[in-house]
Amino acid sequence: MMRPSPEELLGETARLAYHLHWPLETILDLEHADRRRFLRDAESLAVASGKFEYLIEE
């Protein structure tokens, strides 16, 4: 798997921090695939609860 670009990494990190309130070190220690899965799941839950409205990137 390719590494995310710096912009993608910052975007994923910000979105995970927003949804899960995890510290930066915890988020950055995740493997890219794990970070994407947590992000996808967190955003799916937020959409289902009506607290989040934009489409999840795949």
C-alpha distance matrix in Angstrom:
0.0 3.8 6.6 9.2 12.3 15.4 16.9 14.2 14.2 18.0 18.3 16.3 18.2 21.4 21.1 20.3 23.2 25.4 24.8 24.6 26.5 24.3 24.7 22.3 21.6 20.6 18.1 16.5 16.4 14.1 10.5 8.6 8.4 12.0 13.1 12.3 14.1 17.0 17.3 17.4 20.0 22.0 22.3 23.3 25.9 27.2 27.5 29.3 31.7 32.5 31.4 28.5 28.7 25.9 23.2 19.9 16.9 14.4
3.8 0.0 3.8 6.5 9.0 12.2 14.0 11.8 12.0 15.7 16.3 15.0 16.9 20.0 20.1 19.9 22.5 24.6 24.6 24.7 26.2 24.1 24.1 21.3 20.9 20.5 17.8 15.7 16.3 14.6 11.4 8.9 10.1 13.5 13.6 12.8 15.5 18.0 17.6 18.1 21.1 22.6 22.5 24.0 26.7 27.5 27.8 30.1 32.2 32.6 31.3 28.2 28.3 25.2 22.8 19.7 16.5 14.5
6.6 3.8 0.0 3.8 6.5 9.0 11.3 9.4 8.8 12.5 13.7 12.5 13.9 17.1 17.7 17.4 19.6 22.0 22.4 22.4 23.4 21.2 20.9 17.9 17.6 17.6 14.9 12.5 13.5 12.3 9.7 7.2 9.7 12.6 11.8 11.8 14.9 16.7 16.1 17.4 20.3 21.2 21.4 23.4 25.8 26.2 27.0 29.4 31.1 31.5 29.8 26.8 27.3 24.3 22.4 19.2 16.3 15.0
9.2 6.5 3.8 0.0 3.8 6.4 7.8 5.6 5.8 9.3 10.1 9.5 11.3 14.0 14.6 15.0 17.2 19.2 19.8 20.3 21.3 19.6 19.4 16.4 16.8 16.9 13.7 11.8 13.8 12.5 10.7 7.5 10.1 12.6 10.8 10.4 14.0 15.4 14.0 15.5 18.6 19.1 18.9 21.1 23.6 23.6 24.3 27.0 28.6 28.7 26.8 23.7 24.1 21.0 19.4 16.5 13.5 13.0
12.3 9.0 6.5 3.8 0.0 3.8 5.3 5.1 6.2 8.6 9.8 10.6 12.1 14.2 15.4 16.4 18.1 19.9 21.2 21.9 22.5 21.1 20.5 17.1 18.0 18.8 15.6 13.4 16.0 15.3 14.0 11.0 13.8 16.1 13.8 13.4 17.2 18.2 16.4 17.9 21.3 21.3 20.6 23.2 25.7 25.2 25.8 28.8 30.2 29.9 27.8 24.6 24.7 21.5 20.3 17.9 14.8 15.0
15.4 12.2 9.0 6.4 3.8 0.0 3.8 5.5 5.1 6.1 8.5 9.9 10.4 12.2 14.2 15.3 16.3 18.2 20.0 20.7 20.7 19.2 18.2 14.6 15.8 17.2 14.2 11.9 15.0 15.1 14.6 12.2 15.4 17.0 14.2 14.5 18.3 18.6 16.6 18.9 21.9 21.3 20.8 23.9 25.9 25.0 26.0 29.2 30.1 29.8 27.2 24.3 24.8 21.9 21.3 19.0 16.4 17.3
16.9 14.0 11.3 7.8 5.3 3.8 0.0 3.8 5.5 5.2 6.1 8.6 9.8 10.6 12.3 14.2 15.3 16.5 18.4 19.8 19.9 19.1 18.6 15.4 17.3 18.3 15.0 13.6 17.0 16.6 16.3 13.5 16.2 17.6 14.5 14.1 17.9 18.1 15.5 17.4 20.7 19.8 18.8 21.9 24.1 22.8 23.5 26.8 27.8 27.0 24.6 21.5 21.7 18.6 18.3 16.5 14.1 15.6
14.2 11.8 9.4 5.6 5.1 5.5 3.8 0.0 3.8 5.5 5.1 6.0 8.4 9.9 10.5 12.1 14.0 15.2 16.5 17.8 18.5 17.7 17.8 14.9 16.6 16.9 13.2 12.3 15.3 14.2 13.6 10.4 12.7 14.3 11.3 10.5 14.3 14.8 12.2 14.0 17.3 16.9 15.9 18.8 21.1 20.3 20.9 24.1 25.3 24.9 22.7 19.6 19.8 16.7 15.9 13.5 11.0 12.1
14.2 12.0 8.8 5.8 6.2 5.1 5.5 3.8 0.0 3.8 5.4 5.2 6.0 8.5 9.9 10.5 12.0 14.1 15.4 16.0 16.4 14.9 14.6 11.5 12.9 13.4 9.9 8.6 11.8 11.1 11.2 8.6 11.7 12.6 9.5 9.9 13.6 13.6 11.7 14.2 17.0 16.4 16.2 19.3 21.1 20.5 21.7 24.7 25.6 25.6 23.1 20.4 21.3 18.7 18.0 15.3 13.3 14.2
18.0 15.7 12.5 9.3 8.6 6.1 5.2 5.5 3.8 0.0 3.8 5.5 5.0 6.0 8.5 9.9 10.4 12.1 14.3 15.2 14.9 14.1 13.4 10.4 12.7 13.7 10.4 9.7 13.4 13.3 14.2 12.0 14.9 15.2 11.7 12.3 15.8 15.0 12.6 15.5 18.1 16.6 16.3 19.7 21.2 19.9 21.4 24.6 25.0 24.7 21.8 19.3 20.3 18.0 18.1 15.9 14.5 16.2
18.3 16.3 13.7 10.1 9.8 8.5 6.1 5.1 5.4 3.8 0.0 3.8 5.4 5.2 6.2 8.6 9.9 10.6 12.4 14.1 14.5 14.4 14.7 12.3 15.0 15.2 11.6 11.9 15.3 14.4 15.1 12.5 14.6 14.9 11.3 10.9 14.2 13.5 10.5 12.9 15.7 14.2 13.2 16.7 18.4 16.9 18.0 21.3 21.9 21.4 18.7 15.9 16.7 14.2 14.4 12.4 11.2 13.5
16.3 15.0 12.5 9.5 10.6 9.9 8.6 6.0 5.2 5.5 3.8 0.0 3.8 5.5 5.2 6.1 8.5 9.8 10.6 11.7 12.8 12.2 13.1 11.1 13.3 12.7 9.0 9.7 12.8 11.2 12.0 9.5 11.3 11.3 7.6 7.5 10.6 9.9 7.2 9.9 12.6 11.4 11.2 14.4 16.1 15.3 16.7 19.6 20.4 20.5 18.0 15.4 16.6 14.4 14.0 11.3 10.3 11.9
18.2 16.9 13.9 11.3 12.1 10.4 9.8 8.4 6.0 5.0 5.4 3.8 0.0 3.8 5.5 5.2 6.1 8.5 10.1 10.3 10.4 9.4 9.6 7.4 10.0 9.8 6.4 7.3 10.7 10.2 12.0 10.6 12.9 12.1 8.3 9.8 12.5 10.8 8.9 12.4 14.2 12.5 13.0 16.4 17.4 16.4 18.5 21.3 21.5 21.8 18.9 16.8 18.6 17.0 17.1 14.5 14.0 15.6
21.4 20.0 17.1 14.0 14.2 12.2 10.6 9.9 8.5 6.0 5.2 5.5 3.8 0.0 3.8 5.5 5.1 6.1 8.7 10.0 9.6 10.0 10.4 8.9 12.2 12.3 9.3 10.8 14.2 13.8 15.7 14.1 16.1 15.2 11.4 12.3 14.7 12.7 10.1 13.4 15.1 12.6 12.5 16.2 16.9 15.2 17.2 20.3 20.0 19.9 16.7 14.7 16.6 15.2 16.1 14.3 14.4 16.7
21.1 20.1 17.7 14.6 15.4 14.2 12.3 10.5 9.9 8.5 6.2 5.2 5.5 3.8 0.0 3.8 5.4 5.0 6.2 8.4 9.4 10.4 12.0 11.3 14.4 13.4 10.3 12.4 15.3 14.0 15.7 13.9 15.0 14.0 10.4 10.4 12.3 10.3 7.2 10.1 11.7 9.2 8.7 12.5 13.3 11.6 13.5 16.5 16.6 16.5 13.6 11.4 13.3 12.1 12.9 11.0 11.7 14.2
20.3 19.9 17.4 15.0 16.4 15.3 14.2 12.1 10.5 9.9 8.6 6.1 5.2 5.5 3.8 0.0 3.8 5.3 5.2 5.6 7.2 7.3 9.5 9.3 11.9 10.3 7.4 10.3 12.6 11.2 13.4 12.3 13.3 11.5 8.1 9.2 10.5 7.6 5.8 9.4 10.2 7.7 8.9 12.3 12.5 11.7 14.3 16.7 16.7 17.4 14.6 13.1 15.6 14.7 15.1 12.6 13.4 15.1
23.2 22.5 19.6 17.2 18.1 16.3 15.3 14.0 12.0 10.4 9.9 8.5 6.1 5.1 5.4 3.8 0.0 3.8 5.6 5.4 4.6 5.3 6.9 7.4 10.6 9.7 7.7 10.6 13.1 12.8 15.6 15.0 16.5 14.4 11.1 12.8 14.0 10.9 9.6 13.1 13.5 10.5 11.7 15.2 14.8 13.5 16.5 18.8 18.1 18.7 15.5 14.5 17.3 16.9 17.9 15.8 16.7 18.7
25.4 24.6 22.0 19.2 19.9 18.2 16.5 15.2 14.1 12.1 10.6 9.8 8.5 6.1 5.0 5.3 3.8 0.0 3.8 5.9 5.7 8.3 10.3 11.0 14.4 13.4 11.4 14.2 16.8 16.1 18.6 17.5 18.6 16.7 13.4 14.2 15.3 12.2 10.2 13.0 13.3 9.8 10.2 13.8 13.2 11.0 13.9 16.5 15.4 15.5 12.1 11.3 14.2 14.3 15.9 14.5 16.1 18.6
24.8 24.6 22.4 19.8 21.2 20.0 18.4 16.5 15.4 14.3 12.4 10.6 10.1 8.7 6.2 5.2 5.6 3.8 0.0 3.8 6.0 8.4 11.5 12.8 15.5 13.6 11.7 15.0 17.0 15.6 18.0 17.1 17.4 15.2 12.4 12.9 13.1 9.8 8.2 10.7 10.1 6.4 7.6 10.7 9.7 8.1 11.4 13.4 12.5 13.4 10.3 9.9 13.1 13.6 14.8 13.2 15.3 17.4
24.6 24.7 22.4 20.3 21.9 20.7 19.8 17.8 16.0 15.2 14.1 11.7 10.3 10.0 8.4 5.6 5.4 5.9 3.8 0.0 3.8 5.4 9.1 11.0 13.2 10.9 9.8 13.5 14.8 13.6 16.5 16.4 16.8 14.0 11.6 13.1 12.9 9.1 9.0 11.9 10.7 7.5 10.0 12.7 11.2 10.7 14.2 15.6 14.7 16.2 13.5 13.4 16.7 17.2 18.0 15.9 17.7 19.2
26.5 26.2 23.4 21.3 22.5 20.7 19.9 18.5 16.4 14.9 14.5 12.8 10.4 9.6 9.4 7.2 4.6 5.7 6.0 3.8 0.0 3.8 6.6 9.1 11.7 10.2 9.8 13.2 14.8 14.6 17.9 18.0 19.1 16.3 13.7 15.7 16.0 12.3 12.0 15.2 14.4 11.2 13.3 16.2 14.8 13.7 17.2 18.8 17.4 18.6 15.4 15.6 18.9 19.3 20.6 18.7 20.2 22.0
24.3 24.1 21.2 19.6 21.1 19.2 19.1 17.7 14.9 14.1 14.4 12.2 9.4 10.0 10.4 7.3 5.3 8.3 8.4 5.4 3.8 0.0 3.8 6.5 8.3 6.5 6.7 10.1 11.3 11.4 15.0 15.7 17.0 14.1 11.7 14.5 14.9 11.4 11.8 15.4 14.7 12.2 14.7 17.6 16.5 16.0 19.4 21.0 20.1 21.5 18.5 18.3 21.4 21.3 22.1 19.6 20.6 21.9
24.7 24.1 20.9 19.4 20.5 18.2 18.6 17.8 14.6 13.4 14.7 13.1 9.6 10.4 12.0 9.5 6.9 10.3 11.5 9.1 6.6 3.8 0.0 3.8 5.5 5.5 6.6 8.9 10.3 11.7 15.3 16.2 18.3 15.7 13.2 16.3 17.3 14.2 14.4 18.2 18.0 15.6 17.8 20.9 20.1 19.4 22.7 24.5 23.6 24.8 21.6 21.2 24.1 23.7 24.5 22.1 22.6 23.9
22.3 21.3 17.9 16.4 17.1 14.6 15.4 14.9 11.5 10.4 12.3 11.1 7.4 8.9 11.3 9.3 7.4 11.0 12.8 11.0 9.1 6.5 3.8 0.0 3.8 5.5 5.2 6.1 8.5 10.3 13.5 14.1 16.8 14.9 12.0 15.1 16.9 14.3 14.1 17.9 18.5 16.4 18.2 21.5 21.3 20.6 23.5 25.7 25.2 26.0 22.8 21.8 24.3 23.4 23.9 21.3 21.2 22.5
21.6 20.9 17.6 16.8 18.0 15.8 17.3 16.6 12.9 12.7 15.0 13.3 10.0 12.2 14.4 11.9 10.6 14.4 15.5 13.2 11.7 8.3 5.5 3.8 0.0 3.8 5.5 5.2 6.0 8.9 12.2 13.7 16.4 14.4 12.3 15.9 17.4 15.2 15.7 19.4 19.9 18.3 20.5 23.4 23.3 23.1 26.0 28.0 27.6 28.8 25.8 24.8 27.4 26.3 26.5 23.6 23.2 23.9
20.6 20.5 17.6 16.9 18.8 17.2 18.3 16.9 13.4 13.7 15.2 12.7 9.8 12.3 13.4 10.3 9.7 13.4 13.6 10.9 10.2 6.5 5.5 5.5 3.8 0.0 3.8 5.6 5.2 6.8 10.5 12.4 14.4 11.7 10.1 13.7 14.6 12.1 13.4 16.9 16.9 15.5 18.1 20.8 20.4 20.7 23.7 25.3 25.1 26.6 23.9 23.1 25.8 24.9 24.9 21.8 21.8 22.2
18.1 17.8 14.9 13.7 15.6 14.2 15.0 13.2 9.9 10.4 11.6 9.0 6.4 9.3 10.3 7.4 7.7 11.4 11.7 9.8 9.8 6.7 6.6 5.2 5.5 3.8 0.0 3.8 5.5 5.6 8.9 9.6 11.8 9.6 7.1 10.5 12.0 9.8 10.3 13.9 14.5 13.3 15.4 18.2 18.4 18.5 21.2 23.1 23.2 24.5 21.8 20.5 22.8 21.7 21.5 18.4 18.1 18.7
16.5 15.7 12.5 11.8 13.4 11.9 13.6 12.3 8.6 9.7 11.9 9.7 7.3 10.8 12.4 10.3 10.6 14.2 15.0 13.5 13.2 10.1 8.9 6.1 5.2 5.6 3.8 0.0 3.8 5.4 7.9 8.7 11.8 10.6 8.4 11.6 13.8 12.5 12.8 16.2 17.3 16.5 18.2 21.0 21.7 21.7 24.1 26.3 26.6 27.6 25.0 23.3 25.3 23.7 23.3 20.1 19.2 19.5
16.4 16.3 13.5 13.8 16.0 15.0 17.0 15.3 11.8 13.4 15.3 12.8 10.7 14.2 15.3 12.6 13.1 16.8 17.0 14.8 14.8 11.3 10.3 8.5 6.0 5.2 5.5 3.8 0.0 3.8 6.6 9.0 11.6 9.9 9.0 12.6 14.0 12.9 14.2 17.3 18.0 17.6 19.9 22.3 22.7 23.3 25.8 27.5 28.0 29.4 27.0 25.5 27.7 26.3 25.6 22.2 21.3 21.1
14.1 14.6 12.3 12.5 15.3 15.1 16.6 14.2 11.1 13.3 14.4 11.2 10.2 13.8 14.0 11.2 12.8 16.1 15.6 13.6 14.6 11.4 11.7 10.3 8.9 6.8 5.6 5.4 3.8 0.0 3.8 6.3 8.1 6.1 5.7 9.3 10.4 9.6 11.3 14.1 14.8 14.9 17.2 19.2 19.9 20.9 23.2 24.7 25.5 27.1 25.0 23.4 25.4 23.9 22.9 19.3 18.5 17.9
10.5 11.4 9.7 10.7 14.0 14.6 16.3 13.6 11.2 14.2 15.1 12.0 12.0 15.7 15.7 13.4 15.6 18.6 18.0 16.5 17.9 15.0 15.3 13.5 12.2 10.5 8.9 7.9 6.6 3.8 0.0 3.8 5.5 5.2 6.1 8.7 10.0 10.6 12.2 14.2 15.4 16.4 18.2 19.9 21.2 22.4 24.2 25.7 27.0 28.5 26.7 24.7 26.3 24.4 22.8 19.1 17.7 16.5
8.6 8.9 7.2 7.5 11.0 12.2 13.5 10.4 8.6 12.0 12.5 9.5 10.6 14.1 13.9 12.3 15.0 17.5 17.1 16.4 18.0 15.7 16.2 14.1 13.7 12.4 9.6 8.7 9.0 6.3 3.8 0.0 3.8 5.5 5.1 6.2 8.6 10.0 10.5 12.2 14.2 15.3 16.3 18.1 20.0 20.9 22.2 24.2 25.7 26.8 25.1 22.7 23.8 21.6 19.8 16.2 14.3 13.1
8.4 10.1 9.7 10.1 13.8 15.4 16.2 12.7 11.7 14.9 14.6 11.3 12.9 16.1 15.0 13.3 16.5 18.6 17.4 16.8 19.1 17.0 18.3 16.8 16.4 14.4 11.8 11.8 11.6 8.1 5.5 3.8 0.0 3.8 5.5 5.2 6.2 8.7 9.8 10.5 12.3 14.2 15.3 16.4 18.4 19.9 20.9 22.4 24.4 25.7 24.5 22.1 23.1 21.0 18.8 15.1 13.5 11.6
12.0 13.5 12.6 12.6 16.1 17.0 17.6 14.3 12.6 15.2 14.9 11.3 12.1 15.2 14.0 11.5 14.4 16.7 15.2 14.0 16.3 14.1 15.7 14.9 14.4 11.7 9.6 10.6 9.9 6.1 5.2 5.5 3.8 0.0 3.8 5.4 5.0 6.2 8.5 9.8 10.5 12.1 14.1 15.2 16.5 18.2 19.8 21.0 22.6 24.3 22.9 21.0 22.6 21.1 19.3 15.6 14.9 13.5
13.1 13.6 11.8 10.8 13.8 14.2 14.5 11.3 9.5 11.7 11.3 7.6 8.3 11.4 10.4 8.1 11.1 13.4 12.4 11.6 13.7 11.7 13.2 12.0 12.3 10.1 7.1 8.4 9.0 5.7 6.1 5.1 5.5 3.8 0.0 3.8 5.5 5.3 6.1 8.6 10.0 10.5 12.1 14.1 15.4 16.4 18.1 19.9 21.1 22.4 20.6 18.6 20.3 18.6 17.3 13.7 13.0 12.6
12.3 12.8 11.8 10.4 13.4 14.5 14.1 10.5 9.9 12.3 10.9 7.5 9.8 12.3 10.4 9.2 12.8 14.2 12.9 13.1 15.7 14.5 16.3 15.1 15.9 13.7 10.5 11.6 12.6 9.3 8.7 6.2 5.2 5.4 3.8 0.0 3.8 5.6 5.0 6.0 8.5 9.8 10.4 12.0 14.2 15.2 16.2 18.1 19.9 20.9 19.5 17.0 18.1 16.1 14.3 10.5 9.6 8.8
14.1 15.5 14.9 14.0 17.2 18.3 17.9 14.3 13.6 15.8 14.2 10.6 12.5 14.7 12.3 10.5 14.0 15.3 13.1 12.9 16.0 14.9 17.3 16.9 17.4 14.6 12.0 13.8 14.0 10.4 10.0 8.6 6.2 5.0 5.5 3.8 0.0 3.8 5.3 5.1 6.1 8.5 9.9 10.4 12.2 14.1 15.2 16.4 18.3 19.9 19.0 17.0 18.3 16.9 14.9 11.3 11.3 10.1
17.0 18.0 16.7 15.4 18.2 18.6 18.1 14.8 13.6 15.0 13.5 9.9 10.8 12.7 10.3 7.6 10.9 12.2 9.8 9.1 12.3 11.4 14.2 14.3 15.2 12.1 9.8 12.5 12.9 9.6 10.6 10.0 8.7 6.2 5.3 5.6 3.8 0.0 3.8 5.5 5.2 6.0 8.5 9.8 10.6 12.1 14.1 15.3 16.5 18.3 16.9 15.4 17.4 16.6 15.4 12.0 12.7 12.6
17.3 17.6 16.1 14.0 16.4 16.6 15.5 12.2 11.7 12.6 10.5 7.2 8.9 10.1 7.2 5.8 9.6 10.2 8.2 9.0 12.0 11.8 14.4 14.1 15.7 13.4 10.3 12.8 14.2 11.3 12.2 10.5 9.8 8.5 6.1 5.0 5.3 3.8 0.0 3.8 5.4 5.1 6.0 8.4 9.9 10.5 12.1 14.1 15.3 16.4 14.7 12.6 14.4 13.2 12.2 8.9 9.7 10.4
17.4 18.1 17.4 15.5 17.9 18.9 17.4 14.0 14.2 15.5 12.9 9.9 12.4 13.4 10.1 9.4 13.1 13.0 10.7 11.9 15.2 15.4 18.2 17.9 19.4 16.9 13.9 16.2 17.3 14.1 14.2 12.2 10.5 9.8 8.6 6.0 5.1 5.5 3.8 0.0 3.8 5.6 5.3 6.0 8.7 9.9 10.5 12.2 14.3 15.3 14.5 12.2 13.3 12.0 10.2 6.7 8.1 8.2
20.0 21.1 20.3 18.6 21.3 21.9 20.7 17.3 17.0 18.1 15.7 12.6 14.2 15.1 11.7 10.2 13.5 13.3 10.1 10.7 14.4 14.7 18.0 18.5 19.9 16.9 14.5 17.3 18.0 14.8 15.4 14.2 12.3 10.5 10.0 8.5 6.1 5.2 5.4 3.8 0.0 3.8 5.5 5.0 6.2 8.6 9.9 10.5 12.3 14.3 13.8 12.4 14.1 13.8 12.5 9.6 11.7 11.7
22.0 22.6 21.2 19.1 21.3 21.3 19.8 16.9 16.4 16.6 14.2 11.4 12.5 12.6 9.2 7.7 10.5 9.8 6.4 7.5 11.2 12.2 15.6 16.4 18.3 15.5 13.3 16.5 17.6 14.9 16.4 15.3 14.2 12.1 10.5 9.8 8.5 6.0 5.1 5.6 3.8 0.0 3.8 5.5 5.2 6.2 8.7 9.9 10.7 12.4 11.1 10.0 12.5 12.7 12.4 10.0 12.4 13.6
22.3 22.5 21.4 18.9 20.6 20.8 18.8 15.9 16.2 16.3 13.2 11.2 13.0 12.5 8.7 8.9 11.7 10.2 7.6 10.0 13.3 14.7 17.8 18.2 20.5 18.1 15.4 18.2 19.9 17.2 18.2 16.3 15.3 14.1 12.1 10.4 9.9 8.5 6.0 5.3 5.5 3.8 0.0 3.8 5.4 4.9 6.1 8.5 9.8 10.5 9.3 7.2 9.0 8.9 8.7 6.8 9.8 11.7
23.3 24.0 23.4 21.1 23.2 23.9 21.9 18.8 19.3 19.7 16.7 14.4 16.4 16.2 12.5 12.3 15.2 13.8 10.7 12.7 16.2 17.6 20.9 21.5 23.4 20.8 18.2 21.0 22.3 19.2 19.9 18.1 16.4 15.2 14.1 12.0 10.4 9.8 8.4 6.0 5.0 5.5 3.8 0.0 3.8 5.4 5.1 6.1 8.6 9.9 10.1 8.5 9.8 10.2 9.2 7.6 10.9 12.0
25.9 26.7 25.8 23.6 25.7 25.9 24.1 21.1 21.1 21.2 18.4 16.1 17.4 16.9 13.3 12.5 14.8 13.2 9.7 11.2 14.8 16.5 20.1 21.3 23.3 20.4 18.4 21.7 22.7 19.9 21.2 20.0 18.4 16.5 15.4 14.2 12.2 10.6 9.9 8.7 6.2 5.2 5.4 3.8 0.0 3.8 5.5 5.0 6.2 8.6 8.7 8.6 10.9 12.4 12.3 11.1 14.4 15.6
27.2 27.5 26.2 23.6 25.2 25.0 22.8 20.3 20.5 19.9 16.9 15.3 16.4 15.2 11.6 11.7 13.5 11.0 8.1 10.7 13.7 16.0 19.4 20.6 23.1 20.7 18.5 21.7 23.3 20.9 22.4 20.9 19.9 18.2 16.4 15.2 14.1 12.1 10.5 9.9 8.6 6.2 4.9 5.4 3.8 0.0 3.8 5.4 5.1 6.3 5.2 5.1 8.1 10.0 11.0 10.6 14.1 16.2
27.5 27.8 27.0 24.3 25.8 26.0 23.5 20.9 21.7 21.4 18.0 16.7 18.5 17.2 13.5 14.3 16.5 13.9 11.4 14.2 17.2 19.4 22.7 23.5 26.0 23.7 21.2 24.1 25.8 23.2 24.2 22.2 20.9 19.8 18.1 16.2 15.2 14.1 12.1 10.5 9.9 8.7 6.1 5.1 5.5 3.8 0.0 3.8 5.4 5.1 5.9 4.7 5.8 8.0 8.7 9.2 13.0 15.1
29.3 30.1 29.4 27.0 28.8 29.2 26.8 24.1 24.7 24.6 21.3 19.6 21.3 20.3 16.5 16.7 18.8 16.5 13.4 15.6 18.8 21.0 24.5 25.7 28.0 25.3 23.1 26.3 27.5 24.7 25.7 24.2 22.4 21.0 19.9 18.1 16.4 15.3 14.1 12.2 10.5 9.9 8.5 6.1 5.0 5.4 3.8 0.0 3.8 5.5 7.7 8.0 9.2 11.6 11.8 12.1 15.8 17.3
31.7 32.2 31.1 28.6 30.2 30.1 27.8 25.3 25.6 25.0 21.9 20.4 21.5 20.0 16.6 16.7 18.1 15.4 12.5 14.7 17.4 20.1 23.6 25.2 27.6 25.1 23.2 26.6 28.0 25.5 27.0 25.7 24.4 22.6 21.1 19.9 18.3 16.5 15.3 14.3 12.3 10.7 9.8 8.6 6.2 5.1 5.4 3.8 0.0 3.8 5.5 7.6 9.8 12.8 14.0 14.5 18.2 20.1
32.5 32.6 31.5 28.7 29.9 29.8 27.0 24.9 25.6 24.7 21.4 20.5 21.8 19.9 16.5 17.4 18.7 15.5 13.4 16.2 18.6 21.5 24.8 26.0 28.8 26.6 24.5 27.6 29.4 27.1 28.5 26.8 25.7 24.3 22.4 20.9 19.9 18.3 16.4 15.3 14.3 12.4 10.5 9.9 8.6 6.3 5.1 5.5 3.8 0.0 3.8 5.7 7.1 10.6 12.5 13.9 17.6 20.0
31.4 31.3 29.8 26.8 27.8 27.2 24.6 22.7 23.1 21.8 18.7 18.0 18.9 16.7 13.6 14.6 15.5 12.1 10.3 13.5 15.4 18.5 21.6 22.8 25.8 23.9 21.8 25.0 27.0 25.0 26.7 25.1 24.5 22.9 20.6 19.5 19.0 16.9 14.7 14.5 13.8 11.1 9.3 10.1 8.7 5.2 5.9 7.7 5.5 3.8 0.0 3.8 6.8 10.0 12.5 13.4 17.0 19.7
28.5 28.2 26.8 23.7 24.6 24.3 21.5 19.6 20.4 19.3 15.9 15.4 16.8 14.7 11.4 13.1 14.5 11.3 9.9 13.4 15.6 18.3 21.2 21.8 24.8 23.1 20.5 23.3 25.5 23.4 24.7 22.7 22.1 21.0 18.6 17.0 17.0 15.4 12.6 12.2 12.4 10.0 7.2 8.5 8.6 5.1 4.7 8.0 7.6 5.7 3.8 0.0 3.8 6.4 8.9 10.0 13.4 16.3
28.7 28.3 27.3 24.1 24.7 24.8 21.7 19.8 21.3 20.3 16.7 16.6 18.6 16.6 13.3 15.6 17.3 14.2 13.1 16.7 18.9 21.4 24.1 24.3 27.4 25.8 22.8 25.3 27.7 25.4 26.3 23.8 23.1 22.6 20.3 18.1 18.3 17.4 14.4 13.3 14.1 12.5 9.0 9.8 10.9 8.1 5.8 9.2 9.8 7.1 6.8 3.8 0.0 3.8 6.7 9.1 12.4 15.5
25.9 25.2 24.3 21.0 21.5 21.9 18.6 16.7 18.7 18.0 14.2 14.4 17.0 15.2 12.1 14.7 16.9 14.3 13.6 17.2 19.3 21.3 23.7 23.4 26.3 24.9 21.7 23.7 26.3 23.9 24.4 21.6 21.0 21.1 18.6 16.1 16.9 16.6 13.2 12.0 13.8 12.7 8.9 10.2 12.4 10.0 8.0 11.6 12.8 10.6 10.0 6.4 3.8 0.0 3.8 6.5 9.2 12.6
23.2 22.8 22.4 19.4 20.3 21.3 18.3 15.9 18.0 18.1 14.4 14.0 17.1 16.1 12.9 15.1 17.9 15.9 14.8 18.0 20.6 22.1 24.5 23.9 26.5 24.9 21.5 23.3 25.6 22.9 22.8 19.8 18.8 19.3 17.3 14.3 14.9 15.4 12.2 10.2 12.5 12.4 8.7 9.2 12.3 11.0 8.7 11.8 14.0 12.5 12.5 8.9 6.7 3.8 0.0 3.8 6.4 9.3
19.9 19.7 19.2 16.5 17.9 19.0 16.5 13.5 15.3 15.9 12.4 11.3 14.5 14.3 11.0 12.6 15.8 14.5 13.2 15.9 18.7 19.6 22.1 21.3 23.6 21.8 18.4 20.1 22.2 19.3 19.1 16.2 15.1 15.6 13.7 10.5 11.3 12.0 8.9 6.7 9.6 10.0 6.8 7.6 11.1 10.6 9.2 12.1 14.5 13.9 13.4 10.0 9.1 6.5 3.8 0.0 3.8 6.4
16.9 16.5 16.3 13.5 14.8 16.4 14.1 11.0 13.3 14.5 11.2 10.3 14.0 14.4 11.7 13.4 16.7 16.1 15.3 17.7 20.2 20.6 22.6 21.2 23.2 21.8 18.1 19.2 21.3 18.5 17.7 14.3 13.5 14.9 13.0 9.6 11.3 12.7 9.7 8.1 11.7 12.4 9.8 10.9 14.4 14.1 13.0 15.8 18.2 17.6 17.0 13.4 12.4 9.2 6.4 3.8 0.0 3.8
14.4 14.5 15.0 13.0 15.0 17.3 15.6 12.1 14.2 16.2 13.5 11.9 15.6 16.7 14.2 15.1 18.7 18.6 17.4 19.2 22.0 21.9 23.9 22.5 23.9 22.2 18.7 19.5 21.1 17.9 16.5 13.1 11.6 13.5 12.6 8.8 10.1 12.6 10.4 8.2 11.7 13.6 11.7 12.0 15.6 16.2 15.1 17.3 20.1 20.0 19.7 16.3 15.5 12.6 9.3 6.4 3.8 0.0
